[in-house]
Amino acid sequence: MTDTNAINVSTLFDLSGKTALVTGGSRGIGKLIAEGYLQAGATVYISSRKAEVCDAVAAELSSLGPCHSLPADVADDADRSRLVAALSEETDHLDILVNNAGATWGAPYEEFPESGFRKVLELNVTALFFLTRDLTPLLTSSASVQNPARVINIGSMDGLHVPTVLQTGTFPYSASKAAVHHLTRTLAVELASKQITVNAVAPGFFESKMTEASLANFQDQIEQNCPLGRIGRPEEMAGIAIYLASRAGAYTNGTVIPVDGGTCIS
């Protein structure tokens, strides 16, 4: 008799037949996740604001598997609606949504601009909520008890501790990522009955456009501040995202997983 509960490690992290959307997928952490998903067998749609960049990266990543460009500014209501409509025309289901698009802003406390504060909260929190809500019908269309759809939100270690190493106030970024973490928990409760799991990853420093200046100016301090003494490697971000999207992560729900070498607890 075949044991249907037997562990088959060779397929445990396989994403063959899965369809994923990765926002902010043309660079940095989003691109790393898209690359990992393609190599694990998924069909991947990437979205970012600049159409020419999104198109070029999708063409580049197509050497790894089917990768498609759907440019959009998810912080813009009309553009976000166009993204949902365009994805719905391409596929009748969505297995994995990675909410990675985000922004940061640094300025001294006394001089912090209201426009910058609002921009960061709007993209990092508000857009994430409404894109998830508007894609819920696609996420539920092929979800099941044994094979739930996945929402993976990209938070930050800065939403778990008070960052000081950069010596510049990033007040809305830290607040927004803390909000993403708790929104992840509330959405996990809300969407569980629809067979959708919701989890968050809280990265530390990885090489990306967002961290380029920080690493150029403070990499020694950043590494000293990390118990493992280094920044993250590409496979470590791809790996956690594949786990959460795969059969291995099907019973993980409402979690916030730091991937920061222990920085947020040091």
N, C-alpha and C positions, 0 to 999 in steps of 0.2 A: 504494500500500500504506500502511495506517495504521501509524504508529509507536506501538506500545503503551507505549513508554518516554517519549513526549513529555511535557513539563511543561505541565500545564494549571493556571496560577496561579489561575484563577477557582474551581477546586474543591480546590486544594491544602490549604486550611484549613477545608474544609466538613465539618461533623459531622452532616449530615443522616442520619437513620436510626440514629444511635448512642444508646446508653443509658448514662447516667452516674450514679454515686452520689457525692455530696460530703458528707463528714462535717464537722460544724461549719459547715454551709452556710447558717445563718440570719443570719450577720453577718460583718463584717470580710473577710478574704481569701477565706474560703469562699464568701461571698455574691458577691464580685467574680467568682470563677471560675464559679459557677453562672450568673450573668448572661451572662458571655461564652459559655458553652456553649450556653445557650438561643438567643442571637443567632446562633450558628454552626449552629443547626439540630438540636441534640441534645434528647432527652428527659431531664430531670434529676430525680433524687430527692435531696432534701436531708434531712439528719438533724442534730438537735441535742437537747440534754437537755430543754429546756422545750417541751412539746408545743404550748402556745398560741402561743409565739413562732414555732416551726417552721411551724405551720399558717398563721399570718398572713403570714410571709415567702413561703411557697410560693404563697399566693393572690396576693400582690403580684407575684411574678415570673411568674406565669402569663400576664400581659399580654405577655410576650416569647416564650412557647412553653410546651409541656407541662411543668409543674413540680409535683412531688408531695412531700408531707411524710411522713417516716417517723421520728418522734421516737424517740430512744434515747440512753442513756448508754453509750457504747461501752467505757468503762472497767469497767462492770459486766458480769460474765460472762453472767448470765441475760438482761440487756437486750440485749447484743450478739447473743446467739443469737436473740432475738426479732426483731431487726433483719434478720438474715440470712434467717430464715423468712419475714418479711413481704415482703422484696424478692423472694424466690423465688416467692412467690404472685403478685406483680405482673408479673414478667417471667421469661422462660426463658433470658435471657442478660444479661451485663453487659459493656459494651465499655470502660468507663473507671471506675476507682476512684480517688478523690482522698481520701487520708488527711490531712485538715486539722485535725480536732479536736485541741485541745491546750490546755495550761495553763502558766502561769509562776508563780513565787513568789520574792519578794525579801525578804531579811532579812540582818542582819549575820552574819558568819561564826560568831562566838561564840554567837549566839542562834538559829541556824537550826533550825527544828523538824523533827524526824524525820518527822512526819506529812506536812508539806509537801513534803519531799524525795521521800518515797514516792509521794505523789499525782501529782507531776509525771512521775516515771519511769513510773508505771503507765499513765497516759493517753497520754503522748507516745511511748512505745516499746512497752510490752507490749500494749496494746490495738491498736495499729497492726499488730503482727505477727499477732495472732490473728484480727483481722477480715480481713486479707488472706488468711490461710490458709483461713478458713472460706468466703470468697467465691471461692476459686480455681475450684471447679467451674462457677460461673456465668461466670467470666472466660474459661474455656477453651471454653465451649459453642459460641461462634461465632468463636473466634480462628483465624487462619490465618497461613501464612508471609507472605503479601502484606499481611495486615491483622491484625496482632497486637492483642490486648487490651492495655490500658495501666493500670499502677498508677503514680500520681503522689503521692509523699510530700512533705508540706510541712515542710521543715527550717527552718533559719535561718542568717543570717550569723553569729549567735552560736555556732553549731556549727563555724565555720571560723576564728574568731579569739576572743581573750579580750575580752569587752565591758567597757569602763570608763566610758563616757560617762554612764551613769545613776547612778554612784557608790553602787550598792547591789548586794550579792551576789545573783546569780541562778544559783547553782551547779548545781542540778539541771536548770534549763532549758538551759544551755549544754551540759552533759553529755548530756542527752537528745537534743538536736538533733544533736550529733556522732554519737551512737549511731544516730539515724535515717539519717544520711548513709551510715554504713558498713553498716547493715542494708539500705539500698537496694541497695548493691553486691552483698551476698551473695544477696539475693532475685533480683536481676537474673540472676545465674548460675544459681540454682536453677530459676527459672521460664522461662528462655529456651526450653528444650525443649518447653514447653507453649504456646509462641507468646504469651507475655506479656512485655512490656517493663516494666521498673521504673526509674523515674528520680525525682530529688528536685529541688525548687526551694528555694533558700535565700534567702528574702526579707530585705531590710532593713526600714526603717520605712515602713509604709503606715498610713493612718488606719484604726483599728479600735478595738473595745472594749478589747483587750489593750494597745494602745499609747496609749490616751487620756491616762492620767496622765503617761506619759513625755513625750508631746508637749506637754502643758500646762506641764510644768516644765522641760523640757530641749530644746525644739525648736531653739533657736539653736545649742546645742552639737552636737546631732545633725546639723544641716545643715552646720556647720563641719567636722564629722568625715567628711563625705561629699565625695569629689572633685568630684561634680557639684553640690554645694551645695544639695541639696533632698531631700525625701522622695519616695517613689514615688507614681505616679499610677495610678488604677484600671485603665486600659487596659493598663498595663505588666504587671500581674499576670495579667489576663485573657489577654493576648497570649501569654505564655510557656506558660500552661496549655493554650491552644488548640493551639499548636504541638506540644506533647508528645502531645496526644490525636489529632492529625490525621494525614493521610497524609504530611505534611511531616516528622513526627517518628517515622515507623515504624521507622527504622534507628538511632535514638538509644536507647541502653540502658546502664544502670548509671552514669549521670552525675549529678552534683550541680551545678546551675546557679545561681550567685548572681544575684540581681536586687536589687542594693543600691547601685547607682551607684558601685561600686568601694570601698565602705567597708571591706570585709573585707581588702583588700590595701593600704589606705592607711596 
